[in-house]
Every structure is written in structure tokens, then in C-alpha cells.
Amino acid sequence: MKNISIEIPSLVENIRIVESFVDNAKEEYSLTDDLYGNIMIAVIESVNNAIIHGNKADKAKNVLLSANLQDEQIVFTVSDQGAGFDHQNLPDPTAPENVEKIGGRGIFLIKNLADEVNFKSDGSTLELTFYLN
């Protein structure tokens, strides 16, 4: 079981560090290009949500990102220092009344890219599981 992790201040410009982290995970775990693409988008969206919504872009608060290889899957965990959110009652971004709205698609996108998505700590921690086969 290989585990890699980083902790970054809640600044949107730190997304480039996250991109490098995912690049390193691709090399470390020998990820396919398709899987790498899904992971890159889902993890960046998760960290971006943690920075903006979870930590309210407070640079004194950090986001922890880790990747853990387990058997035939890789699990990315994103944790912020915010209060969490009600992940069970999010508006459906595909509903006609929401289609034209800016935003509100991040969790929907993450759920469609990851094989499993689990919310913990009242939504301030997100686990994204990607199957390797």
C-alpha cells in the first residue's frame, strides 16, 4: 500500500500544485491516460470546492490531499477545515430550472468521473475511489 499526501493553503492558485500531485500519482501508480484524465478533473474540482466553499478561500486554512493505492483501486481523499455541507440535498444540475445556472455542477461531475464517492465529516472530507481495472 503506497500513500502520498500534501497539505496546501486555501489559495486558488495552489491548484497548480494539485495538478503536479496528480501527475506524480500517475507516475507512482502507473495510471492509464483515461484514468489519469478522470482523476485530474475530479481531484481538481474537489480541491477547488474545498478551497472556495469549505475553507471560504481563507489562506490560514489548509486542504489536505492524499492518494492511497489499495489492491485494484486508488483512493484520493480531500479534506478541508470548513464546517462541511449537506451533500444529500444538492440541486440536480440537469433539472431544467438549473441548466442555465452558473455553478452547481462540481459534485455532479465528480460523481460521474469517480467510481465511488464518499462524504465524511459532514462533507468536509471527500473520498474518491477509482478502479484500476
C-alpha positions as CSV (number, residue, x, y, z in Angstrom):
1,M,0.0,0.0,0.0
2,K,1.6,3.3,-1.2
3,N,0.4,6.5,0.2
4,I,1.3,10.1,-0.9
5,S,-0.1,13.3,0.5
6,I,0.3,17.1,0.5
7,E,-1.2,19.9,2.5
8,I,-1.8,23.3,0.8
9,P,-3.1,26.7,2.0
10,S,-6.5,27.6,0.6
11,L,-5.5,29.7,-2.3
12,V,-6.9,29.0,-5.8
13,E,-3.5,29.5,-7.3
14,N,-2.4,26.3,-5.5
15,I,-4.4,24.2,-7.9
16,R,-1.2,24.0,-10.0
17,I,0.4,22.1,-7.0
18,V,-2.6,19.7,-7.1
19,E,-2.0,19.2,-10.9
20,S,1.6,18.3,-10.1
21,F,0.4,16.0,-7.3
22,V,-1.9,14.1,-9.8
23,D,1.0,14.0,-12.3
24,N,3.2,12.4,-9.7
25,A,0.4,9.9,-8.8
26,K,0.2,9.0,-12.5
27,E,3.9,8.1,-12.5
28,E,3.9,6.5,-9.0
29,Y,0.9,4.2,-9.7
30,S,1.3,3.8,-13.5
31,L,-2.1,5.1,-14.3
32,T,-3.6,4.8,-17.8
33,D,-4.2,8.1,-19.7
34,D,-8.1,7.7,-19.4
35,L,-8.0,7.1,-15.7
36,Y,-5.5,9.9,-15.3
37,G,-7.8,12.3,-17.1
38,N,-10.8,11.4,-14.9
39,I,-8.7,11.7,-11.7
40,M,-7.2,15.0,-12.7
41,I,-10.6,16.6,-13.3
42,A,-12.3,15.1,-10.3
43,V,-9.5,15.8,-7.9
44,I,-9.0,19.4,-9.1
45,E,-12.8,20.0,-8.7
46,S,-12.7,18.5,-5.2
47,V,-9.8,20.6,-4.1
48,N,-11.3,23.7,-5.7
49,N,-14.5,23.1,-3.8
50,A,-12.6,22.6,-0.6
51,I,-10.7,25.9,-1.0
52,I,-13.6,28.0,-2.1
53,H,-16.7,26.5,-0.4
54,G,-15.1,24.6,2.5
55,N,-12.4,26.9,3.7
56,K,-14.0,30.1,2.2
57,A,-10.6,30.9,0.5
58,D,-9.1,31.5,3.9
59,K,-5.4,31.1,3.3
60,A,-4.9,30.4,7.0
61,K,-6.9,27.2,6.5
62,N,-5.4,24.2,4.6
63,V,-6.6,21.5,2.3
64,L,-5.2,18.0,2.8
65,L,-4.9,15.8,-0.3
66,S,-3.8,12.2,-0.3
67,A,-3.7,9.3,-2.6
68,N,-3.6,5.7,-1.5
69,L,-3.2,2.6,-3.6
70,Q,-5.2,-0.4,-2.3
71,D,-5.4,-3.6,-4.3
72,E,-7.1,-2.8,-7.6
73,Q,-8.1,0.8,-6.7
74,I,-6.7,4.2,-5.9
75,V,-8.4,6.4,-3.3
76,F,-7.9,10.2,-3.2
77,T,-9.0,11.9,-0.1
78,V,-9.6,15.7,0.0
79,S,-10.2,17.3,3.5
80,D,-10.8,20.9,4.3
81,Q,-11.2,22.8,7.6
82,G,-14.7,24.0,7.0
83,A,-18.0,23.1,8.6
84,G,-19.0,20.8,5.8
85,F,-22.2,20.9,3.8
86,D,-25.4,18.9,3.2
87,H,-24.3,16.7,0.3
88,Q,-27.5,14.8,0.3
89,N,-29.7,17.7,-0.7
90,L,-27.9,19.3,-3.6
91,P,-29.9,20.6,-6.5
92,D,-29.9,18.5,-9.7
93,P,-27.8,20.5,-12.2
94,T,-29.5,18.7,-15.1
95,A,-33.0,19.8,-14.0
96,P,-34.5,22.4,-16.4
97,E,-34.6,25.1,-13.7
98,N,-30.8,24.6,-13.0
99,V,-29.4,24.1,-16.5
100,E,-28.7,27.8,-17.1
101,K,-27.3,28.5,-13.6
102,I,-23.6,29.2,-13.3
103,G,-22.0,26.7,-10.9
104,G,-23.6,23.8,-9.1
105,R,-22.1,21.1,-11.3
106,G,-18.9,20.2,-9.4
107,I,-20.3,17.3,-7.2
108,F,-22.3,16.0,-10.2
109,L,-19.1,16.0,-12.3
110,I,-17.1,14.3,-9.5
111,K,-19.7,11.6,-9.1
112,N,-19.7,10.9,-12.8
113,L,-15.9,10.7,-13.1
114,A,-15.1,8.6,-9.9
115,D,-16.2,5.0,-9.4
116,E,-17.2,5.7,-5.8
117,V,-17.6,9.0,-3.9
118,N,-18.0,9.0,-0.1
119,F,-18.6,12.1,2.0
120,K,-17.2,12.1,5.6
121,S,-17.0,14.6,8.5
122,D,-20.3,16.3,7.5
123,G,-19.0,16.8,3.9
124,S,-15.6,18.4,4.8
125,T,-13.8,15.2,3.7
126,L,-14.4,13.6,0.3
127,E,-13.1,10.2,-0.7
128,L,-12.8,9.5,-4.5
129,T,-12.2,5.9,-5.5
130,F,-11.1,4.9,-8.9
131,Y,-10.8,1.3,-10.0
132,L,-7.6,0.4,-11.8
133,N,-9.2,-2.4,-14.0
